[in-house]
């Protein structure tokens, strides 16, 4: 019997670290193009992460996405 230990199961409902980075920049009002430039990734990659965030958080629009991210503790409001 072969013992195939895989990496720990990734929670498909929790945003990845990169998605959180993008979420924070979205909350600050940056466009996908600006986020791509800041993170040194393509705009298409940013769009893919945004799509994933909408799915994972069950959001309908950007305002709802940010609201749900705050509500679930993924991002915090600066005071």
C-alpha positions, 0 to 999 in steps of 0.5 A: 500500500502506497502512502500518498500524503497530499498537501493539506486540503485547501478550503475552496470557500476561503480567499487565498492570500493573493485574493485578499491582497486584491480585495484590499486594493479593490476596497481602496478603490484601485482599478484592475489595471492599477492592481495588476501594475502594483502586484506585477501580474497581468490584468487578466490574472486580477480579473480571474481572482476577482471572479473567484472572490465573487464566487467564494463570497457569494457577492453580486457586485463590488459593494456587496463583495467588500461588505461580505469581506468585512463581515467575514473578517477577510479585510478590516476597516482602518480607523 
